[in-house]
Amino acid sequence: MKDALIQIYDLKKSYDMGASQVHALAGVTMGIQKNDYVAIMGPSGSGKSTLMNLIGCLDSPSSGRYVLNGREVETLDDNALAEIRNKEIGFIFQTFNLLSRTNSLQNVELPLIYAGVSRTERHRRAAEALTSVGLGDRMDHKPNELSGGQRQRVAVARALVNKPSILLADEPTGNLDSKTGDEIMELFDALNRKGHTIILVTHEEYIANRAKRIIKLRDGLIVSDYRTDGTEPTTRPGA
Protein backbone atom coordinates (compact mmCIF):
# COMPACT_ATOMS: atom_id res chain seq x y z
CA MET A 1 0.00 0.00 0.00
CA LYS A 2 1.43 3.37 -0.99
CA ASP A 3 2.39 5.54 2.01
CA ALA A 4 1.20 2.79 4.38
CA LEU A 5 2.09 3.47 7.99
CA ILE A 6 0.05 0.65 9.53
CA GLN A 7 -1.03 -2.60 7.91
CA ILE A 8 -3.04 -5.09 9.99
CA TYR A 9 -4.06 -8.50 8.70
CA ASP A 10 -6.63 -10.74 10.46
CA LEU A 11 -5.52 -9.59 13.91
CA LYS A 12 -7.00 -11.64 16.75
CA LYS A 13 -6.70 -11.42 20.51
CA SER A 14 -8.13 -13.86 23.04
CA TYR A 15 -7.91 -13.89 26.82
CA ASP A 16 -8.26 -16.89 29.12
CA MET A 17 -10.96 -16.25 31.70
CA GLY A 18 -10.98 -19.30 33.91
CA ALA A 19 -12.18 -22.27 31.89
CA SER A 20 -13.37 -20.13 28.97
CA GLN A 21 -11.82 -17.81 26.40
CA VAL A 22 -12.89 -14.26 25.60
CA HIS A 23 -12.28 -13.19 21.99
CA ALA A 24 -11.58 -9.47 22.30
CA LEU A 25 -10.61 -9.18 18.62
CA ALA A 26 -12.07 -11.73 16.22
CA GLY A 27 -10.08 -10.89 13.06
CA VAL A 28 -9.43 -7.24 12.17
CA THR A 29 -7.92 -6.25 8.82
CA MET A 30 -7.23 -2.59 8.08
CA GLY A 31 -4.62 -0.13 6.89
CA ILE A 32 -3.78 3.44 7.87
CA GLN A 33 -1.81 5.89 5.77
CA LYS A 34 0.64 8.52 6.90
CA ASN A 35 -1.05 11.80 7.89
CA ASP A 36 -4.44 10.13 8.34
CA TYR A 37 -6.72 11.08 11.23
CA VAL A 38 -8.71 8.09 12.42
CA ALA A 39 -11.30 7.69 15.18
CA ILE A 40 -11.96 4.19 16.52
CA MET A 41 -15.39 3.76 18.09
CA GLY A 42 -17.49 1.02 19.60
CA PRO A 43 -19.51 0.10 22.70
CA SER A 44 -17.93 -1.32 25.82
CA GLY A 45 -16.49 -4.74 25.01
CA SER A 46 -16.30 -4.06 21.27
CA GLY A 47 -12.51 -4.46 21.15
CA LYS A 48 -11.49 -0.83 20.63
CA SER A 49 -9.22 -0.69 23.70
CA THR A 50 -7.67 -4.03 22.75
CA LEU A 51 -7.03 -2.76 19.22
CA MET A 52 -5.48 0.43 20.60
CA ASN A 53 -3.20 -1.59 22.90
CA LEU A 54 -2.07 -3.75 19.98
CA ILE A 55 -1.43 -0.75 17.71
CA GLY A 56 0.52 0.86 20.56
CA CYS A 57 2.59 -2.30 21.13
CA LEU A 58 1.32 -2.46 24.72
CA ASP A 59 0.04 -6.01 24.10
CA SER A 60 0.71 -8.82 21.63
CA PRO A 61 -1.88 -10.42 19.32
CA SER A 62 -2.90 -14.07 19.61
CA SER A 63 -2.57 -14.34 15.83
CA GLY A 64 -2.40 -12.21 12.69
CA ARG A 65 0.09 -9.68 11.34
CA TYR A 66 0.84 -6.09 12.28
CA VAL A 67 3.25 -4.12 10.09
CA LEU A 68 4.29 -0.68 11.37
CA ASN A 69 6.48 1.41 9.11
CA GLY A 70 7.58 -1.74 7.33
CA ARG A 71 8.42 -3.70 10.51
CA GLU A 72 6.64 -6.95 11.40
CA VAL A 73 5.67 -6.04 14.96
CA GLU A 74 4.53 -9.49 16.11
CA THR A 75 8.04 -10.88 15.49
CA LEU A 76 9.87 -8.33 17.66
CA ASP A 77 11.34 -9.01 21.11
CA ASP A 78 10.61 -6.96 24.23
CA ASN A 79 13.54 -4.58 23.72
CA ALA A 80 12.53 -3.81 20.13
CA LEU A 81 8.91 -3.27 21.21
CA ALA A 82 10.03 -0.88 23.96
CA GLU A 83 12.03 1.07 21.38
CA ILE A 84 8.96 1.32 19.13
CA ARG A 85 6.81 2.53 22.03
CA ASN A 86 9.38 5.20 22.84
CA LYS A 87 10.25 6.42 19.35
CA GLU A 88 7.40 5.53 16.98
CA ILE A 89 4.29 6.12 19.12
CA GLY A 90 3.24 9.10 21.19
CA PHE A 91 0.65 8.13 23.82
CA ILE A 92 -2.04 10.49 25.13
CA PHE A 93 -4.33 9.18 27.87
CA GLN A 94 -7.62 10.28 29.39
CA THR A 95 -6.01 10.60 32.84
CA PHE A 96 -2.98 12.61 31.57
CA ASN A 97 -0.47 10.30 33.39
CA LEU A 98 1.79 13.16 34.46
CA LEU A 99 4.26 12.94 37.35
CA SER A 100 2.83 15.16 40.09
CA ARG A 101 6.12 16.30 41.64
CA THR A 102 7.80 17.41 38.42
CA ASN A 103 7.11 20.46 36.31
CA SER A 104 5.82 20.57 32.75
CA LEU A 105 9.29 20.67 31.18
CA GLN A 106 10.47 17.65 33.18
CA ASN A 107 7.31 15.69 32.36
CA VAL A 108 7.81 16.31 28.65
CA GLU A 109 11.50 15.35 28.89
CA LEU A 110 10.75 11.83 30.16
CA PRO A 111 10.66 9.98 26.79
CA LEU A 112 13.95 11.68 25.87
CA ILE A 113 15.60 10.43 29.06
CA TYR A 114 14.60 6.87 28.14
CA ALA A 115 15.96 7.50 24.63
CA GLY A 116 19.35 8.58 26.00
CA VAL A 117 19.18 12.18 24.74
CA SER A 118 21.62 14.65 26.35
CA ARG A 119 20.34 17.04 29.01
CA THR A 120 20.82 20.17 26.89
CA GLU A 121 19.05 18.64 23.91
CA ARG A 122 16.25 17.34 26.16
CA HIS A 123 15.61 20.84 27.50
CA ARG A 124 15.58 22.34 24.01
CA ARG A 125 13.22 19.77 22.51
CA ALA A 126 10.86 19.73 25.51
CA ALA A 127 10.62 23.52 25.50
CA GLU A 128 9.93 23.45 21.76
CA ALA A 129 7.17 20.86 22.21
CA LEU A 130 5.51 22.83 25.03
CA THR A 131 5.64 26.01 22.97
CA SER A 132 4.02 24.18 20.05
CA VAL A 133 0.97 23.35 22.20
CA GLY A 134 0.67 26.88 23.61
CA LEU A 135 2.35 26.30 26.98
CA GLY A 136 5.63 28.14 26.50
CA ASP A 137 4.80 30.20 29.61
CA ARG A 138 3.92 27.19 31.81
CA MET A 139 7.15 25.18 31.65
CA ASP A 140 7.92 25.57 35.38
CA HIS A 141 4.39 24.73 36.54
CA LYS A 142 3.58 21.38 38.19
CA PRO A 143 0.40 19.50 37.24
CA ASN A 144 -1.54 20.75 40.29
CA GLU A 145 -0.83 24.32 39.15
CA LEU A 146 -2.43 23.71 35.74
CA SER A 147 -6.01 23.38 34.54
CA GLY A 148 -7.25 20.09 33.10
CA GLY A 149 -6.86 21.37 29.57
CA GLN A 150 -3.33 22.56 30.27
CA ARG A 151 -2.42 19.20 31.78
CA GLN A 152 -3.66 17.47 28.64
CA ARG A 153 -1.59 19.88 26.53
CA VAL A 154 1.48 18.86 28.56
CA ALA A 155 0.59 15.23 27.80
CA VAL A 156 0.31 16.08 24.09
CA ALA A 157 3.70 17.83 24.19
CA ARG A 158 5.22 14.76 25.86
CA ALA A 159 3.73 12.58 23.12
CA LEU A 160 5.19 14.87 20.44
CA VAL A 161 8.69 15.31 21.83
CA ASN A 162 10.23 12.24 20.17
CA LYS A 163 8.67 13.15 16.81
CA PRO A 164 6.74 9.83 16.64
CA SER A 165 5.13 8.29 13.57
CA ILE A 166 1.75 8.04 15.35
CA LEU A 167 -0.12 9.98 18.02
CA LEU A 168 -2.33 7.44 19.80
CA ALA A 169 -4.98 9.07 21.99
CA ASP A 170 -7.29 7.13 24.33
CA GLU A 171 -10.41 9.16 25.22
CA PRO A 172 -8.27 12.34 25.40
CA THR A 173 -11.23 14.58 26.25
CA GLY A 174 -12.90 12.18 28.70
CA ASN A 175 -11.87 14.11 31.83
CA LEU A 176 -12.46 17.57 30.36
CA ASP A 177 -15.51 19.82 30.13
CA SER A 178 -16.92 20.31 26.64
CA LYS A 179 -15.27 23.71 26.02
CA THR A 180 -11.83 22.46 27.06
CA GLY A 181 -12.39 19.24 25.12
CA ASP A 182 -13.09 21.29 21.99
CA GLU A 183 -9.84 23.20 22.53
CA ILE A 184 -7.89 19.93 22.73
CA MET A 185 -9.60 18.66 19.59
CA GLU A 186 -8.68 21.90 17.80
CA LEU A 187 -5.09 21.19 18.81
CA PHE A 188 -5.34 17.68 17.30
CA ASP A 189 -6.84 19.16 14.12
CA ALA A 190 -3.89 21.55 13.86
CA LEU A 191 -1.36 18.78 14.49
CA ASN A 192 -2.91 16.67 11.74
CA ARG A 193 -2.75 19.62 9.34
CA LYS A 194 0.98 19.81 10.12
CA GLY A 195 1.38 16.18 9.02
CA HIS A 196 0.92 14.13 12.18
CA THR A 197 -0.87 10.78 11.96
CA ILE A 198 -3.51 10.59 14.71
CA ILE A 199 -5.46 7.57 15.94
CA LEU A 200 -8.13 8.48 18.44
CA VAL A 201 -10.21 6.08 20.57
CA THR A 202 -13.50 7.62 21.67
CA HIS A 203 -17.13 6.79 22.43
CA GLU A 204 -18.32 10.32 21.58
CA GLU A 205 -19.76 10.81 18.07
CA TYR A 206 -19.07 14.55 18.03
CA ILE A 207 -15.40 13.88 18.88
CA ALA A 208 -15.11 11.15 16.25
CA ASN A 209 -16.60 13.44 13.61
CA ARG A 210 -13.56 15.72 13.96
CA ALA A 211 -11.45 12.93 12.41
CA LYS A 212 -11.12 12.23 8.69
CA ARG A 213 -12.08 8.57 9.07
CA ILE A 214 -14.22 6.59 11.52
CA ILE A 215 -13.79 2.86 12.19
CA LYS A 216 -16.55 1.25 14.26
CA LEU A 217 -16.10 -2.06 16.07
CA ARG A 218 -18.58 -4.52 17.51
CA ASP A 219 -17.83 -7.92 19.04
CA GLY A 220 -14.20 -7.70 17.99
CA LEU A 221 -14.89 -7.01 14.32
CA ILE A 222 -15.01 -3.92 12.11
CA VAL A 223 -18.66 -3.22 11.28
CA SER A 224 -18.10 0.04 9.39
CA ASP A 225 -15.16 2.02 8.07
CA TYR A 226 -15.75 5.30 6.27
CA ARG A 227 -14.28 8.72 5.69
CA THR A 228 -16.18 11.67 7.12
CA ASP A 229 -16.28 13.36 3.69
CA GLY A 230 -18.42 10.44 2.47
CA THR A 231 -15.76 8.70 0.39
CA GLU A 232 -14.67 5.10 0.88
CA PRO A 233 -11.29 4.55 2.58
CA THR A 234 -8.53 3.54 0.18
CA THR A 235 -6.33 2.21 2.93
CA ARG A 236 -6.94 -1.53 2.99
CA PRO A 237 -3.73 -3.56 3.22
CA GLY A 238 -2.43 -4.32 -0.24
CA ALA A 239 -4.41 -1.49 -1.86
N, C-alpha and C positions, 0 to 999 in steps of 0.2 A: 504494500500500500504506500503510495507516495506521501511523504511527510508524516508517516505513521510514528507516533510517539508511544502509543500503547496498542498492543494486539493481544487479545484474549480469546482463547479457543476452548470451548466446552469445559469451562472452569467449574469444578465441583468442590464442595466442602461439607463434610459430615462430622458430627460430634457424637461421641458415645455418651449416652445418658442412661446409666445403669445397664439394663439388659437390652435397651433399644437404641436405635440410632436416629438422630435428628439431621435431616438434609437441609442445611442452611442455604446452600446454593446447589441447584439441581442440573446445572449445565448452561453456563452463560458464555455467549460468544459476542464479542463487540470489538470495535476499534475506535481510537481517539487520535485525532490529528494534533500536531503542534498548533498552539494559539487557539485551540477550541475552548469553549466555556460550557461545561456540562453540569446539569443538575441531576442527581440520582434521587428518586423518590420511591416511596412505597410504605404500606402500613407496617406496624410493629410486627416483626417476625418475617418480613418479606425477603430479607437477605441483604438489605442495603448496607448495614453496618459491616456485615461479613465481607461484602464486596469491597468496601472502603478499606478494611483492614488488609485484604489481599493486595489491592492496588498499592497500598502504602508499605507493603512488605513487613507488616506487623504480625502476619500469620501466613501459614503455608497452605496451599490447596491440597485436597485429598487426591485430585487428579486434574488433568487438563494442562494447558500451556499458557504462560504469561510472558510476553516479550515486551520489555521496556527499553526504549532507545537501542534496539537491536540485541539486547542481552536476554537470554533465557533465564528468567528469574527463578523458576522452580528448581534449577540445577545448581544454584549458588549456595555456598556454605554460609555460616553465621557471620563471619567477618565481612564477606562480600555484601551480604544483606544489610549489615550495619552501615557500611560505606554508602550504599544506595540510599538508605534512610537519611543519612546525614547530608549527602551532596545532591541527590536527584529530586528529593521530595521535601517540600516545605509544609509542615503540619500546622493547622489552625483549628483549635478545639473550642467547643461551646464554653468550657469552664476556664479558658485563657491559659491555665497551666503555667503561670508565672511564679518565680521564686519570690516570696514575700519580703525577704530581708535584703534583696539587692535592687538597685535602681534600674531604670529602663535600659540604659546603655549596657549594663552588665547582663541583664536578661537577654538582650539581643545578641550579645557576644557569645553566648553559650555554644551554639553549633560550631562557631569558629575555634573555640577552645578544643572541642573534640576533634576538629579537623587539623589541629596542630598549627594554626595560623599565629604569627608573631603578635605580641601585645600591641605594638604600634599599628599594625595593619588591622587588627581586630577593632581597635578604637575607631579608626577611620571608616571602616566598612559599616560598623554598627551605627555610627553617627549618620552616615549617608542613608542607611535604611530607615532610620527614625525620621529623618528630614523628609524622605520620600512619602511617608504616611502622615505628614503634618504634625510631627511631634518633636521638631528640632529644638523647641523651648522646654521640653519635659524630660530631657535625658537624665537629669539627676533625681527625678521623682521616683519613689517606690510605689508599688501597686496600690497600697492603701491611700496614697495621695492623688490617685487618678480616678476619673469616672469610669464606668463600665465600658463606654465606647473607647476611651483612651487606652484602657487596658487591652482591649481587643486590637487596637492599632499597634500596640507594642508587640502583641502576639503575631500580627501580620508582618511587622518589620523583622521579627526573629525568623519567621518562615522565609522571608525574602533574602536574608543576609548572605546565604551561600549561593545565591543565584541558581535556584533549583530548576529542573525541567518542569515540575508540576507543583502547583499549590493545591493541597488537598484539605478541604475545609469541612468539618463535621458540625452541622447545626451552628454556624458561626454567629448567628443572631439570636440564638435560643435564650440567652440570659440578658437580652437587651430590650429596652422599650422600643416601640415601633419607629419612633423618630431616629433614635440612635442606630437601630438596625438598618434603616434606609441609608444612613450615612456610611455605614460599613459596606453595604451593597454598592453604593456609588464608588467607594474605594476599589472594590473588586472589579467593577465595570471599567474603571480607569486603568487598572493593572492589566486587564485583558486587552484593552486598546493598545497598551504599550508592548504587547506580545507575549504576556504570560499565559500559560495553559492552566485553567482552573477547573477543578472537579469539586463540586459542592454537594454534600448530602443534606437534604432538608425534607421536612414533612409539610412545609408551607408552600402552597401554590403560588402566592404572590412573590415569594422569594425565588422559586424555581423559574418563574417567568422572566426574571432578569437575565437568565442564562440564554445561550444561543441554541441549546439542545437539551431536551428532557428525556431521560431514560426512566421508565417506571417498572418496578419489580413487584411480583407477587409470588409467594410460595417458591422463592428461589429461582425464578425464571423472569426473563424480560418479557413484559406483556405489551409494551409500546416503547417506541424510540423515534422521536421526531424533532425536527428543528422548529424553533419558535417562529420562524418566518414562513412556516407552512411547507417547506421543501423537505424531501426525504434525505436522511443522512447518507453521505457517500463515504462512510468511514467503517465499513465492514472489513474485517481482516481479509487480505487478498484482493481488495477492490483497487 
